[in-house]
Amino acid sequence: MKSYWLVVAFFVCVVPASSAQNAELKTLRQEDQASRGVPAEGIGKITRSDNDRIKRVLELLAQGAAQTPEDKFNAALVLQHTPATFCGKRLIGRSPDNYLLAHFLARQSFEAGYADAGMLVAQTIDRYLAFTEGRQKYGTNFFPNQKTGKEELAPIDRNVPDSERARYGVPPLAELLKQFPEQSAPKKPDAKKKSGKTGK
């Protein structure tokens, strides 16, 4: 699996850039948005699922198709919607590495001057951290509470200043907390119990 990601990273970063936007990545992004109720010109009936689009994006990345900032944004947006599922009481990503790859693509796009990628930079790393560590950096990801059905923010890192949020177009922390309640941070395992010490 590691070798696969190395191949993808190689083609994303090393293949010489071309000036033309990749039409298929654009279509995949438009389909992704249309499937979520966002109007997209020229997109008719959608037959592909999120998984179909994600698989094709990964294939295109391995072929070096994402060369322009727009290409990287389009690919990142599709990968950001990698499905999640409940495992017991916890919502988990089926392939959380896709969120991390989406973050790298969105960041490259943003740093190359594509302003629309700013929010996606924050959303992708938040989603990756929320699904792997149970917390988020900026406060862009919220999930349904299984008991109440209400949306709640994944626990937010208080060390991130609002100035860093603003860089990516994320509202200040106080505003985020007015919109949704925050989940309780996951409890860390007791160090004494983990080591087998009883404390006597």
TIVOLUM-676842 format. One record per atom (N, C-alpha, C): x, y, z; residue in one letter. Coordinates in steps of 0.1 Angstrom, whole numbers, padded with zeros to 4 digits, always signed. Layout:
N
XYZA;...
END
This chain:
200
+0008-0012+0000M;+0000+0000+0000M;+0009+0013+0000M;+0020+0012+0007K;+0029+0024+0008K;+0034+0027-0006K;+0038+0016-0014S;+0043+0018-0027S;+0033+0025-0036S;+0020+0022-0034Y;+0010+0028-0042Y;+0009+0043-0040Y;+0010+0047-0027W;+0009+0061-0024W;+0022+0069-0029W;+0033+0062-0029L;+0045+0068-0034L;+0044+0070-0049L;+0038+0061-0056V;+0036+0063-0071V;+0026+0074-0073V;+0015+0075-0066V;+0006+0086-0067V;+0013+0100-0064V;+0021+0100-0053A;+0028+0113-0050A;+0038+0116-0061A;+0045+0107-0066F;+0054+0109-0077F;+0048+0116-0089F;+0037+0111-0093F;+0030+0116-0105F;+0024+0130-0102F;+0019+0132-0090V;+0013+0145-0086V;+0023+0156-0086V;+0035+0152-0081C;+0045+0162-0078C;+0056+0164-0089C;+0059+0153-0097V;+0070+0153-0106V;+0067+0155-0120V;+0056+0150-0125V;+0053+0151-0139V;+0053+0166-0144V;+0059+0169-0155P;+0059+0183-0159P;+0045+0189-0161P;+0044+0202-0157A;+0030+0208-0157A;+0026+0211-0172A;+0013+0210-0174S;+0008+0214-0187S;-0002+0225-0184S;-0005+0234-0193S;-0013+0246-0190S;-0028+0243-0191S;-0032+0232-0198A;-0046+0230-0200A;-0052+0222-0188A;-0064+0227-0184Q;-0072+0220-0173Q;-0076+0206-0178Q;-0076+0196-0169N;-0080+0183-0172N;-0096+0183-0172N;-0101+0180-0184A;-0116+0180-0186A;-0123+0169-0177A;-0116+0158-0176E;-0123+0147-0169E;-0123+0149-0154E;-0113+0155-0148L;-0113+0159-0134L;-0124+0169-0131L;-0125+0179-0141K;-0136+0189-0139K;-0150+0182-0139K;-0152+0173-0148T;-0165+0166-0149T;-0167+0158-0136T;-0157+0152-0131L;-0159+0144-0119L;-0162+0153-0107L;-0156+0165-0107R;-0160+0174-0096R;-0174+0179-0098R;-0178+0182-0110Q;-0192+0187-0112Q;-0202+0176-0109Q;-0199+0164-0112E;-0208+0153-0108E;-0209+0152-0093E;-0197+0153-0086D;-0197+0152-0072D;-0206+0163-0066D;-0206+0175-0071Q;-0214+0186-0066Q;-0228+0184-0070Q;-0231+0180-0082A;-0245+0178-0086A;-0252+0167-0078A;-0244+0157-0074S;-0250+0146-0066S;-0254+0151-0052S;-0249+0163-0048R;-0251+0169-0036R;-0261+0181-0037R;-0267+0182-0049G;-0277+0192-0051G;-0272+0206-0056G;-0259+0206-0059V;-0254+0219-0065V;-0255+0218-0080V;-0262+0228-0086P;-0264+0228-0100P;-0250+0228-0108P;-0249+0220-0118A;-0237+0219-0126A;-0241+0219-0141A;-0237+0228-0149E;-0240+0229-0163E;-0235+0217-0171E;-0243+0212-0179G;-0239+0201-0188G;-0239+0187-0181G;-0243+0186-0168I;-0243+0173-0161I;-0258+0168-0161I;-0260+0157-0168G;-0273+0151-0169G;-0275+0141-0157G;-0281+0130-0160K;-0283+0120-0150K;-0270+0114-0146K;-0268+0113-0132I;-0256+0108-0127I;-0257+0093-0124I;-0248+0086-0130T;-0248+0071-0128T;-0237+0066-0119T;-0227+0074-0118R;-0215+0070-0110R;-0217+0074-0095R;-0213+0065-0086S;-0213+0067-0072S;-0201+0075-0067S;-0201+0079-0054D;-0189+0085-0049D;-0177+0076-0051D;-0179+0063-0048N;-0168+0054-0049N;-0162+0053-0063N;-0172+0053-0073D;-0167+0053-0087D;-0159+0065-0090D;-0163+0076-0086R;-0156+0089-0089R;-0142+0089-0082R;-0142+0084-0069I;-0129+0084-0062I;-0119+0075-0069I;-0124+0063-0073K;-0115+0054-0079K;-0109+0060-0092K;-0118+0067-0100R;-0113+0073-0112R;-0103+0084-0109R;-0106+0092-0099V;-0096+0103-0096V;-0083+0097-0092V;-0082+0086-0084L;-0070+0080-0081L;-0062+0075-0093L;-0070+0069-0102E;-0064+0065-0115E;-0058+0077-0122E;-0065+0087-0123L;-0060+0099-0131L;-0048+0105-0124L;-0048+0106-0110L;-0036+0111-0103L;-0024+0102-0106L;-0026+0089-0106A;-0014+0080-0109A;-0009+0082-0123A;-0018+0087-0132Q;-0014+0090-0146Q;-0008+0104-0148Q;-0007+0111-0137G;-0002+0125-0138G;-0011+0135-0144G;-0024+0133-0142A;-0034+0141-0149A;-0036+0155-0141A;-0034+0155-0129A;-0036+0167-0121A;-0024+0177-0121A;-0024+0186-0130Q;-0013+0195-0132Q;-0015+0209-0129Q;-0027+0214-0132T;-0031+0228-0129T;-0036+0229-0115T;-0036+0241-0109P;-0043+0243-0096P;-0057+0239-0096P;-0064+0241-0107E;-0078+0237-0108E;-0080+0222-0108E;-0071+0215-0115D;-0071+0201-0115D;-0069+0195-0101D;-0060+0201-0093K;-0057+0196-0080K;-0069+0199-0070K;-0075+0210-0072F;-0087+0214-0065F;-0099+0204-0068F;-0101+0201-0081N;-0111+0192-0085N;-0109+0178-0079N;-0097+0173-0080A;-0094+0160-0075A;-0096+0160-0060A;-0092+0170-0053A;-0093+0171-0038A;-0107+0171-0034A;-0116+0178-0041L;-0130+0179-0037L;-0137+0165-0038L;-0133+0158-0048V;-0139+0144-0050V;-0134+0135-0039V;-0121+0135-0036L;-0115+0127-0026L;-0120+0130-0012L;-0124+0143-0010Q;-0129+0147+0003Q;-0142+0140+0007Q;-0149+0136-0003H;-0162+0129-0001H;-0161+0114-0001H;-0149+0109+0003T;-0147+0094+0005T;-0157+0090+0016T;-0165+0080+0014P;-0176+0077+0024P;-0170+0073+0038P;-0179+0075+0047A;-0177+0071+0061A;-0188+0062+0065A;-0186+0055+0076T;-0196+0046+0081T;-0196+0045+0096T;-0207+0042+0103F;-0206+0040+0117F;-0201+0026+0121F;-0192+0026+0130C;-0187+0013+0136C;-0190+0014+0151C;-0200+0007+0155G;-0205+0009+0169G;-0211+0023+0170G;-0205+0031+0180K;-0210+0045+0182K;-0201+0055+0175K;-0191+0050+0168R;-0181+0059+0162R;-0182+0060+0147R;-0182+0072+0141L;-0182+0073+0127L;-0167+0073+0122L;-0164+0064+0113I;-0151+0062+0108I;-0150+0063+0093I;-0139+0068+0088G;-0137+0069+0073G;-0133+0056+0068G;-0138+0052+0056R;-0135+0039+0050R;-0120+0039+0045R;-0116+0051+0040S;-0102+0052+0035S;-0097+0066+0039S;-0094+0068+0052P;-0090+0082+0056P;-0078+0087+0049P;-0069+0079+0044D;-0058+0084+0037D;-0062+0093+0024D;-0074+0090+0019N;-0079+0098+0008N;-0081+0113+0013N;-0084+0115+0025Y;-0086+0129+0030Y;-0072+0136+0031Y;-0062+0128+0035L;-0049+0134+0036L;-0044+0137+0022L;-0046+0128+0013L;-0041+0131-0001L;-0049+0144-0006L;-0062+0144-0003A;-0070+0156-0007A;-0064+0169-0001A;-0059+0168+0011H;-0054+0180+0018H;-0041+0184+0011H;-0032+0175+0007F;-0020+0179+0000F;-0023+0185-0013F;-0033+0180-0020L;-0037+0185-0033L;-0043+0199-0032L;-0052+0201-0022A;-0058+0214-0020A;-0048+0224-0016A;-0038+0220-0007R;-0028+0230-0003R;-0019+0234-0015R;-0016+0224-0023Q;-0008+0228-0035Q;-0016+0238-0044Q;-0028+0235-0046S;-0037+0244-0054S;-0038+0258-0048S;-0040+0259-0035F;-0041+0272-0028F;-0028+0279-0029F;-0017+0272-0026E;-0004+0279-0026E;+0000+0283-0040E;-0006+0277-0051A;-0003+0281-0064A;-0012+0293-0069A;-0020+0298-0059G;-0028+0310-0062G;-0043+0307-0064G;-0048+0295-0063Y;-0062+0292-0066Y;-0070+0294-0052Y;-0075+0306-0051A;-0081+0310-0038A;-0093+0301-0034A;-0100+0296-0043D;-0112+0287-0040D;-0108+0275-0032D;-0095+0271-0032A;-0090+0259-0025A;-0088+0262-0010A;-0088+0274-0006G;-0085+0278+0008G;-0093+0270+0018G;-0107+0271+0017M;-0115+0264+0027M;-0113+0249+0026M;-0110+0243+0014L;-0108+0229+0013L;-0095+0224+0019L;-0085+0233+0020V;-0073+0230+0028V;-0076+0227+0042V;-0085+0235+0048A;-0089+0233+0062A;-0098+0221+0064A;-0108+0220+0055Q;-0118+0209+0056Q;-0111+0195+0055Q;-0101+0194+0046T;-0096+0181+0043T;-0087+0176+0055T;-0079+0185+0061I;-0071+0181+0072I;-0079+0179+0084I;-0090+0187+0086D;-0099+0185+0097D;-0106+0171+0096D;-0110+0168+0083R;-0117+0155+0082R;-0107+0143+0085R;-0095+0144+0080Y;-0085+0134+0082Y;-0083+0132+0097Y;-0080+0143+0104L;-0078+0143+0119L;-0090+0138+0126L;-0102+0142+0122A;-0114+0138+0129A;-0116+0123+0129A;-0113+0117+0117F;-0115+0103+0115F;-0103+0094+0120F;-0092+0100+0122T;-0080+0092+0127T;-0076+0095+0141T;-0079+0107+0146E;-0075+0111+0160E;-0086+0116+0168E;-0098+0117+0162G;-0109+0122+0170G;-0110+0136+0174G;-0102+0144+0166R;-0102+0159+0169R;-0100+0166+0155R;-0101+0179+0155Q;-0098+0186+0143Q;-0091+0199+0146Q;-0085+0205+0136K;-0076+0216+0137K;-0084+0230+0136K;-0092+0231+0126Y;-0098+0244+0123Y;-0112+0245+0128Y;-0120+0234+0127G;-0134+0235+0131G;-0144+0235+0120G;-0140+0228+0109T;-0149+0228+0097T;-0157+0215+0096T;-0155+0205+0104N;-0162+0193+0103N;-0172+0190+0114N;-0184+0187+0111F;-0194+0184+0121F;-0201+0171+0116F;-0206+0163+0126F;-0211+0150+0124F;-0224+0148+0132F;-0233+0139+0128P;-0245+0137+0135P;-0243+0129+0148P;-0249+0134+0159N;-0249+0127+0171N;-0259+0115+0170N;-0254+0103+0172Q;-0263+0091+0170Q;-0275+0091+0179Q;-0274+0097+0191K;-0285+0097+0201K;-0295+0108+0198K;-0290+0120+0195T;-0299+0131+0193T;-0302+0134+0179T;-0294+0129+0170G;-0295+0132+0155G;-0291+0146+0152G;-0287+0154+0161K;-0282+0168+0159K;-0268+0168+0154K;-0264+0178+0146E;-0250+0180+0141E;-0242+0185+0152E;-0229+0180+0154E;-0220+0185+0164E;-0206+0186+0158E;-0199+0196+0162L;-0185+0198+0157L;-0176+0187+0164L;-0167+0181+0156A;-0157+0173+0162A;-0148+0182+0171A;-0142+0177+0182P;-0134+0185+0191P;-0124+0193+0184P;-0122+0206+0188I;-0114+0215+0180I;-0101+0219+0188I;-0090+0219+0181D;-0077+0223+0187D;-0077+0238+0191D;-0076+0240+0204R;-0076+0254+0209R;-0063+0262+0206R;-0053+0255+0202N;-0040+0261+0199N;-0039+0268+0185N;-0049+0266+0177V;-0049+0272+0164V;-0056+0286+0165V;-0048+0297+0161P;-0054+0310+0162P;-0064+0313+0151P;-0073+0323+0154D;-0082+0327+0144D;-0076+0333+0132D;-0064+0338+0133S;-0057+0344+0121S;-0053+0333+0111S;-0050+0321+0116E;-0048+0310+0107E;-0061+0305+0101E;-0071+0305+0108R;-0084+0301+0103R;-0088+0311+0091R;-0086+0324+0094A;-0089+0334+0084A;-0082+0332+0071A;-0070+0327+0072R;-0062+0326+0060R;-0069+0316+0050R;-0076+0307+0055Y;-0083+0297+0047Y;-0098+0300+0045Y;-0102+0311+0050G;-0116+0315+0049G;-0125+0308+0059G;-0120+0303+0070V;-0127+0297+0081V;-0131+0308+0091V;-0144+0308+0096P;-0148+0318+0106P;-0141+0316+0119P;-0140+0327+0127P;-0134+0326+0141P;-0141+0315+0149P;-0133+0309+0158L;-0138+0298+0167L;-0151+0302+0174L;-0152+0314+0179A;-0164+0318+0186A;-0177+0317+0177A;-0175+0320+0165E;-0186+0319+0155E;-0190+0305+0152E;-0180+0297+0151L;-0182+0282+0148L;-0190+0276+0159L;-0187+0280+0172L;-0193+0274+0183L;-0207+0279+0185L;-0211+0290+0179K;-0225+0295+0179K;-0233+0287+0170K;-0227+0282+0159Q;-0235+0274+0149Q;-0238+0260+0153Q;-0228+0253+0159F;-0230+0239+0164F;-0224+0237+0177F;-0229+0228+0185P;-0222+0224+0198P;-0210+0216+0194P;-0201+0215+0203E;-0188+0207+0201E;-0189+0194+0209E;-0185+0184+0203Q;-0185+0171+0209Q;-0175+0171+0221Q;-0176+0162+0230S;-0166+0161+0241S;-0154+0154+0235S;-0142+0159+0239A;-0130+0153+0234A;-0129+0138+0239A;-0123+0130+0230P;-0122+0116+0234P;-0113+0114+0246P;-0117+0105+0255K;-0109+0103+0267K;-0096+0096+0264K;-0085+0101+0270K;-0072+0094+0268K;-0071+0082+0278K;-0065+0071+0273P;-0064+0059+0282P;-0056+0063+0295P;-0060+0057+0306D;-0053+0059+0319D;-0039+0053+0318D;-0028+0062+0320A;-0015+0057+0318A;-0011+0046+0328A;-0017+0047+0340K;-0014+0037+0350K;-0020+0023+0346K;-0032+0024+0341K;-0038+0011+0337K;-0031+0005+0325K;-0027+0014+0315K;-0020+0010+0303K;-0007+0003+0306K;+0000+0008+0316S;+0013+0002+0320S;+0012-0010+0329S;+0000-0012+0334G;-0002-0023+0343G;+0001-0020+0358G;+0004-0007+0361K;+0007-0003+0374K;-0006+0000+0382K;-0006-0003+0394T;-0018-0002+0402T;-0018+0011+0411T;-0006+0017+0412G;-0005+0030+0419G;-0002+0027+0434G;+0000+0015+0438K;+0003+0012+0452K;+0018+0013+0455K;
END
